[in-house]
């Protein structure tokens, strides 16, 4: 897989050893179209017969992120998720379900145009952006899940 070769080249350029464990973790990440947690990666490694500890997985993910081949995402779940940046749509946004954790990727040319307009208005040169919408996916709404409002309430209304 060419992505593995890119990662191996990065490791060599950094003077780091190319190990079977690092290659196995990278292979799981590069072969996934989704947003993987460390637990997801560990489970897939075990399913393929690999016994690699979480510390090694975390260290390898850190190297993958530093290499620029993988992005670290925090969707507010209490843990990070990882996605490789070498898929067909490198620029994309996310819809994140607050109930089941499902992440839906989408691309919007209109959002890209808005980014360019805002940047131009402020004489700003954007390098990257993140756009995430949090709510409930179709399946969770169909199951009757709702999100109660947790903002401020008027003290008069409580009387």
N, C-alpha and C positions, 0 to 999 in steps of 0.2 A: 504494500500500500504506500503510495507516494507521501501521504501525510506523515506516516511513521518515519520515513526517510528524512523529512524536514525536521522532525523532532530530534532524531538521532544526530543530524548535522548540528542542530542547536546545542545539544549536550556536548558534542566534541569541541565545538567552538568555545564553550564555557569551561573546557577542561574537566568535564564530568564524565564518569563512566556510563556507557550504554549498557544497561542491565536488562535481563529478561523481565524483571518485575516492572520496570519503567515502561518497557515496550508493551507489556500486557495491559497495563492501565491505559496507556495512550491508545491502544487498539480498541478498547471498549469505548472510549470517548469518541474517537473518530468514526467508529462504525454505528454510532447512535445519531438519530435525527432529533432526539429530544434533549431535555434539560435534566441531566443526571445529578443526583445527590451522591455523597460518598457511600451511603448505604446501598444505593442502586448499583454503583460500580462494584462494591464489595460482593453483592449478591451475584452479579453477572460473572465476576471472576470465579466465584465458588462453583457456579453452574458449569463453567468451562474447565473445572478441575484445578484452578489456581488457588493457592493459599497465600494470600498477600495481606499483611496486616494493615489496619487503618492508618497507622503512622506513615507507612510507605506510600499509601494511596494519597494522603494529604500532601506529602513532600513532592510526589510526582505531579499532582495537580498544580501545586505552586509553580513548579518548573514549566508546566504546559502554559500557564497563564503568563509567566514572565517571557516565554518564547513568543508570545503574540499569536499563538495558534488556537488558544482556548480562552473563552471569556467566563468570568465568575459572575454569577447573578445572585442577588439577594431579593427574593420575592416576599420577605417578611414572615417566613415560616419558622424562623429560628435556626435555619441551616442554609448553606449556600448550595447552589446548583451550578453545573458546568455545561457549557455547550461549545462545540468547536466552531471556529469562524470560517471554515473552508467549505461550507455548504453552498448551494446554488443561490441563496438569497442572503448575502452578507449583511445587508441593511434591512432590518425588520423590527417590528414592534411586538408587544406581548399583551394578551388578555389573560389575567390570572384569576382563577376561581378561588375565592376565600374559603369555600367549604371543602372541596375535594382536592385542591391544589393543582388542578389541571391547568396547563399553560398552552394557550393557542397563539401561534405565530401568525402575523399578518404583515402585509406591506402596503404602504399608502404613499402614492406619489404626491397627494395633496399635503400630507404632513411634511414631506421633504421640501415642497415648495414653501410652506409656512416657515420652516426652519431657515431656509435661505433668505426669505423676506425679512424675518426678525433679525437675523445676523447682519444683513446688509443695512438695515435701519440703524443698527448700533455700531456699524463699522467693526464687526466682529468676524473672525475667521474660525468657524466651527471645525473641530477635529472629529468629534463623535457625539452621539446623543443616546439617551435611553428614553423610551416612551412605554409606559406600562399602565394599563387600565385594570383596576381591581374591582371585582364584583362577583356575580354568580353565573356559572355556565348554565346552558340550557337544561342539562340533565338534573342539576341540583334544584333549579327553579321548578322543574316539572315534579320533583319529589317533594315540593312544598317548603323547601328551605327559604328562609328569609333572613335578612340581616337587620337586627334592631338598631335604631338610631341611638348612638351613644354620645351625642353632643350635649351642649348645655341645655338645660330646661329652665323655663321661667319659674322663679320661686312662687309667683302668684298662682300659677296653674296647679301647684301642689297643695294649695289650701282648700 
